[in-house]
Amino acid sequence: MFLQHPLFPLIARLLMVAVFLPAGLNKVIGFEGTVGYIASVGLPLATVGAVVAIVVEVGASLALLAGFATRWAALVLAVFTLAASVFFHNYWAMPADQQFVQQLLFFKNVGLVGGLIALAVAGAGAWSLDARRGDA
């Protein structure tokens, strides 16, 4: 069947990488701003949080790119994205005039979580390091 072509899992992985890798690299480049943003929402240990965010976004993105430990990388990104959405896109706690964009971002992230879970279930596909190890 056409949709079972090995290109599709690769495309899914690349599209997820396109979301998370630039975000992680931007956090490296603007590290102090990232720390400040995390602190601005009242989270403790903002510097540690920034480092964790970078490690998760860059590390899991590179794993998805290579198709290495894809199921775990996708699950880590799913949990990270859901947690980040609750803390940084909490539209329910904002004034009405600020809710629309934050609600949109929150539910966009929920959709990403769904895609990451699907990727975790389906695996990396034939064109991956996981397939070479027998865990595609």
KOLPANU-317662 format. One record per residue (C-alpha): residue in one letter; x, y, z. Coordinates in steps of 0.1 Angstrom, whole numbers, padded with zeros to 4 digits, always signed. Layout:
N
AXYZ
...
END
This chain:
136
M+0000+0000+0000
F+0012+0035-0008
L+0009+0048+0027
Q+0032+0020+0040
H+0061+0034+0020
P+0092+0038+0042
L+0094+0075+0032
F+0064+0084+0053
P+0078+0076+0088
L+0110+0094+0078
I+0089+0125+0068
A+0070+0123+0101
R+0103+0123+0120
L+0117+0152+0099
L+0086+0173+0105
M+0088+0168+0142
V+0125+0176+0141
A+0116+0208+0123
V+0096+0219+0153
F+0119+0209+0181
L+0155+0213+0169
P+0153+0250+0160
A+0135+0257+0193
G+0163+0239+0213
L+0191+0256+0193
N+0174+0290+0199
K+0174+0283+0236
V+0212+0277+0234
I+0217+0310+0215
G+0194+0330+0238
F+0202+0311+0270
E+0198+0340+0294
G+0165+0350+0277
T+0153+0314+0281
V+0162+0314+0317
G+0144+0347+0322
Y+0113+0334+0304
I+0111+0303+0325
A+0116+0324+0357
S+0088+0348+0346
V+0062+0321+0349
G+0072+0313+0384
L+0090+0280+0379
P+0119+0273+0403
L+0154+0265+0391
A+0150+0283+0358
T+0186+0277+0348
V+0182+0239+0354
G+0149+0240+0335
A+0166+0258+0305
V+0193+0231+0304
V+0167+0203+0306
A+0147+0219+0278
I+0178+0222+0256
V+0189+0186+0263
V+0154+0173+0255
E+0147+0194+0224
V+0181+0190+0209
G+0189+0155+0220
A+0155+0140+0212
S+0154+0158+0179
L+0187+0144+0169
A+0175+0109+0179
L+0144+0114+0158
L+0165+0126+0129
A+0186+0095+0130
G+0157+0072+0139
F+0176+0061+0170
A+0156+0051+0201
T+0127+0068+0183
R+0100+0054+0205
W+0116+0068+0237
A+0126+0101+0221
A+0090+0106+0209
L+0076+0098+0243
V+0101+0122+0260
L+0092+0150+0236
A+0055+0142+0242
V+0057+0145+0280
F+0080+0176+0277
T+0056+0193+0252
L+0025+0186+0274
A+0042+0199+0305
A+0055+0230+0287
S+0021+0237+0273
V+0005+0237+0308
F+0031+0261+0322
F+0037+0284+0292
H+0003+0284+0273
N-0021+0284+0303
Y-0047+0304+0285
W-0073+0295+0312
A-0054+0318+0337
M-0050+0348+0313
P-0071+0378+0307
A-0098+0373+0281
D-0080+0395+0255
Q-0049+0373+0257
Q-0065+0339+0257
F-0070+0333+0220
V-0034+0330+0209
Q-0024+0311+0240
Q-0053+0287+0235
L-0043+0282+0199
L-0007+0274+0209
F-0019+0251+0237
F-0040+0230+0214
K-0014+0231+0186
N+0010+0215+0211
V-0017+0190+0222
G-0019+0180+0185
L+0019+0176+0184
V+0017+0154+0215
G-0008+0132+0196
G+0016+0130+0166
L+0045+0121+0189
I+0025+0094+0206
A+0016+0080+0172
L+0053+0080+0162
A+0062+0063+0195
V+0036+0036+0187
A+0045+0032+0150
G+0083+0034+0154
A+0109+0049+0132
G+0102+0030+0101
A+0126+0012+0077
W+0149+0041+0070
S+0163+0045+0105
L+0190+0033+0129
D+0163+0015+0149
A+0155-0006+0118
R+0191-0016+0116
R+0189-0027+0152
G+0156-0046+0146
D+0134-0021+0165
A+0117-0001+0137
END
